[in-house]
Amino acid sequence: MKKKTFKSIIRIILLIIFFVFAIFPLYWIILTSLKPTHELYSFPIRYWTNNPSLYGYKKLFEFVNFQRYFLNSIIVSLSASFVSTIFAMLSGYILSRGEFKWKYPIILFLFFSQMIPTYLIMVPQYTMFLKLNLINKLASLIIIYSGFGAAFSTIMAKGFFDRIPRSIEEAALIDGCNEVQSLFKITLPLMVPGLSAILSFSFVNNWNELFTAVMFLNTSDKYTVPVGLYSIVSKAGVQWNVLAAGIVIALLPTIIVFAFAQKYIISGLTQGSLKD
Amino acid sequence: MKKRKFIFFMLLPTFLLILFIIFYPTISGVLLSFKNYSLFNFKNIEWIGFDNFKEIFSDPFYGNIIWNTVKWVVFSVFFQLILGFILALLMKEPFKGRGIYAGFVFYPWAISGFAIGLSWSWLLNGQFGVINDILMKIGFINEGINFLSDPSLAMFSVILVNVWYGIPFFAIMILASLQTVPDSLYDAAEIDGAGYFTKLFHITIPYIKPTLINTILLRTIWIMNFPDIIYGMTRGGPAGSTEILSVKMINTVFYESDYSKAAAHGVVIVSILFIYTIMYLRLTSKQEFSL
């Protein structure tokens, strides 16, 4: 009995350490974003502020066009996630339900497409899009992110479809539905948690993408949030509360999405990559 | 016949997109590495054979970059794995609020690497950084450490941050597979009088080995291809002490604007990854690798 309590105390202590280690940087950035400028570089370092100020946020929206970046990021991330999720839904369904010769090579192909570093293909993509007259347009990012997303989302979608028992569809077929009807009326409603997980996962990835966006966008009215942050950092003499405010704004959407969808994202991720 | 058509059209959109966005550019990227395309040479693009590669390999700092990359990948994966494993073991037994706890400890994984790098460069700041302050308060050090401007510490610092970022991924994957270990195995071992570590090394680890093998492979590839954190913290500096292959490639695009040379860097990276993947799969294939 004594041994058991000792073990559970160790366990609780370790759980707390992991928690503090994970959460402290977030706390610190939020605190920094709310500190008035004179407290930023003062000694001793203050772990709390008694006069929180929105100066950092105000400056951010005045100094750089951050609301524009935010809107651009929303447009790009949402459209690309929707496109790739819809594509992944179709191909994931077939890879889960269909029986055909090329099934396993196709799954392998999807995995290998994950291994190619984005920045190797960045320059050739740039030349391609230059010919299509799509440089410095949000559309180019939407297309590229959809492509990257489609590969991984398909693998996730297949994992989710695999968990829906085939017998449910077969029952619907017997009841007189055709295949398309059974897909839309029976299977897809059961896939809603899975699809929202895939959608959120792609959204997080798209929202965070930096290097392709830096390469493709060259006027500030087209910047996405990461490119905006990148450009702020390149400017000398930015105060840390302004930059921290930028970081908080950049984190906010993904943290919210992750908080709501983490349970599904996690199960989808493990399904997708553990078993085919 | 109708069914085959159906399969074809369901797969078509995804595959056209992937071919267009990933595979065609990969091939032209490889071809590009044998040409002389740069910001200063747009018109007369020619085939120059292995010149770009010769130039890369004759860089006196190249050995250093490779060594940095090895350190970055090996230490990051190792500590992410160990700490992620410990976190997963701690979370295996249900406790009150486990779902909320998971949300908090797993969130770093949802943030952009660049933003993480920036945040930590502030936390690790030599003068105003909170980490220095904490270390001094607990009496660990007497004066501030220049984590990012001291070349001998910069690599340690970026790896630390990458470990912080990567623990959740390992924890998530391992936690999921821990749930699949049948309790009966533990019960039997307990009857034989096995202790905690005996069970861990003789039941848990062998049982979840396929997951470990998969996750380590995926992570190694991703970490090698992941310049974001380093970019947010040091951009490869100071004095090249955190320059890894992927950072070098990005710098070649953004600062030198030599696109063919950058592509050659990319080809080197992909070749290393390819050889690594094949060797890794060979070595572990006896361990029932399941994709």
Boltz contact constraints between the chains, C-beta under 6 A:
constraints:
  - contact:
      token1: [A, 11]
      token2: [B, 90]
      max_distance: 6.0
  - contact:
      token1: [A, 14]
      token2: [B, 90]
      max_distance: 6.0
  - contact:
      token1: [A, 15]
      token2: [B, 90]
      max_distance: 6.0
  - contact:
      token1: [A, 18]
      token2: [B, 87]
      max_distance: 6.0
  - contact:
      token1: [A, 18]
      token2: [B, 105]
      max_distance: 6.0
  - contact:
      token1: [A, 19]
      token2: [B, 105]
      max_distance: 6.0
  - contact:
      token1: [A, 22]
      token2: [B, 105]
      max_distance: 6.0
  - contact:
      token1: [A, 23]
      token2: [B, 104]
      max_distance: 6.0
  - contact:
      token1: [A, 25]
      token2: [B, 119]
      max_distance: 6.0
  - contact:
      token1: [A, 25]
      token2: [B, 123]
      max_distance: 6.0
  - contact:
      token1: [A, 28]
      token2: [B, 123]
      max_distance: 6.0
  - contact:
      token1: [A, 28]
      token2: [B, 130]
      max_distance: 6.0
  - contact:
      token1: [A, 29]
      token2: [B, 119]
      max_distance: 6.0
  - contact:
      token1: [A, 41]
      token2: [B, 128]
      max_distance: 6.0
  - contact:
      token1: [A, 45]
      token2: [B, 130]
      max_distance: 6.0
  - contact:
      token1: [A, 45]
      token2: [B, 133]
      max_distance: 6.0
  - contact:
      token1: [A, 87]
      token2: [B, 13]
      max_distance: 6.0
  - contact:
      token1: [A, 87]
      token2: [B, 14]
      max_distance: 6.0
  - contact:
      token1: [A, 90]
      token2: [B, 10]
      max_distance: 6.0
  - contact:
      token1: [A, 91]
      token2: [B, 11]
      max_distance: 6.0
  - contact:
      token1: [A, 91]
      token2: [B, 14]
      max_distance: 6.0
  - contact:
      token1: [A, 94]
      token2: [B, 7]
      max_distance: 6.0
  - contact:
      token1: [A, 94]
      token2: [B, 10]
      max_distance: 6.0
  - contact:
      token1: [A, 94]
      token2: [B, 11]
      max_distance: 6.0
  - contact:
      token1: [A, 98]
      token2: [B, 7]
      max_distance: 6.0
  - contact:
      token1: [A, 100]
      token2: [B, 7]
      max_distance: 6.0
  - contact:
      token1: [A, 113]
      token2: [B, 18]
      max_distance: 6.0
  - contact:
      token1: [A, 113]
      token2: [B, 22]
      max_distance: 6.0
  - contact:
      token1: [A, 115]
      token2: [B, 221]
      max_distance: 6.0
  - contact:
      token1: [A, 116]
      token2: [B, 26]
      max_distance: 6.0
  - contact:
      token1: [A, 117]
      token2: [B, 225]
      max_distance: 6.0
  - contact:
      token1: [A, 119]
      token2: [B, 249]
      max_distance: 6.0
  - contact:
      token1: [A, 119]
      token2: [B, 250]
      max_distance: 6.0
  - contact:
      token1: [A, 120]
      token2: [B, 29]
      max_distance: 6.0
  - contact:
      token1: [A, 120]
      token2: [B, 266]
      max_distance: 6.0
  - contact:
      token1: [A, 121]
      token2: [B, 25]
      max_distance: 6.0
  - contact:
      token1: [A, 121]
      token2: [B, 26]
      max_distance: 6.0
  - contact:
      token1: [A, 121]
      token2: [B, 29]
      max_distance: 6.0
  - contact:
      token1: [A, 123]
      token2: [B, 259]
      max_distance: 6.0
  - contact:
      token1: [A, 124]
      token2: [B, 25]
      max_distance: 6.0
  - contact:
      token1: [A, 124]
      token2: [B, 28]
      max_distance: 6.0
  - contact:
      token1: [A, 124]
      token2: [B, 29]
      max_distance: 6.0
  - contact:
      token1: [A, 125]
      token2: [B, 25]
      max_distance: 6.0
  - contact:
      token1: [A, 144]
      token2: [B, 21]
      max_distance: 6.0
  - contact:
      token1: [A, 147]
      token2: [B, 17]
      max_distance: 6.0
  - contact:
      token1: [A, 147]
      token2: [B, 18]
      max_distance: 6.0
  - contact:
      token1: [A, 147]
      token2: [B, 21]
      max_distance: 6.0
  - contact:
      token1: [A, 147]
      token2: [B, 22]
      max_distance: 6.0
  - contact:
      token1: [A, 150]
      token2: [B, 14]
      max_distance: 6.0
  - contact:
      token1: [A, 150]
      token2: [B, 17]
      max_distance: 6.0
  - contact:
      token1: [A, 151]
      token2: [B, 18]
      max_distance: 6.0
  - contact:
      token1: [A, 154]
      token2: [B, 14]
      max_distance: 6.0
  - contact:
      token1: [A, 204]
      token2: [B, 110]
      max_distance: 6.0
  - contact:
      token1: [A, 208]
      token2: [B, 112]
      max_distance: 6.0
  - contact:
      token1: [A, 210]
      token2: [B, 114]
      max_distance: 6.0
  - contact:
      token1: [A, 226]
      token2: [B, 112]
      max_distance: 6.0
  - contact:
      token1: [A, 226]
      token2: [B, 114]
      max_distance: 6.0
  - contact:
      token1: [A, 240]
      token2: [B, 122]
      max_distance: 6.0
  - contact:
      token1: [A, 247]
      token2: [B, 115]
      max_distance: 6.0
  - contact:
      token1: [A, 247]
      token2: [B, 118]
      max_distance: 6.0
  - contact:
      token1: [A, 247]
      token2: [B, 119]
      max_distance: 6.0
  - contact:
      token1: [A, 250]
      token2: [B, 115]
      max_distance: 6.0
  - contact:
      token1: [A, 251]
      token2: [B, 111]
      max_distance: 6.0
  - contact:
      token1: [A, 254]
      token2: [B, 110]
      max_distance: 6.0
  - contact:
      token1: [A, 255]
      token2: [B, 107]
      max_distance: 6.0
  - contact:
      token1: [A, 258]
      token2: [B, 107]
      max_distance: 6.0
  - contact:
      token1: [A, 258]
      token2: [B, 110]
      max_distance: 6.0
  - contact:
      token1: [A, 259]
      token2: [B, 103]
      max_distance: 6.0
  - contact:
      token1: [A, 262]
      token2: [B, 103]
      max_distance: 6.0
  - contact:
      token1: [A, 266]
      token2: [B, 172]
      max_distance: 6.0
  - contact:
      token1: [A, 270]
      token2: [B, 173]
      max_distance: 6.0
  - contact:
      token1: [A, 270]
      token2: [B, 176]
      max_distance: 6.0
  - contact:
      token1: [A, 276]
      token2: [B, 291]
      max_distance: 6.0
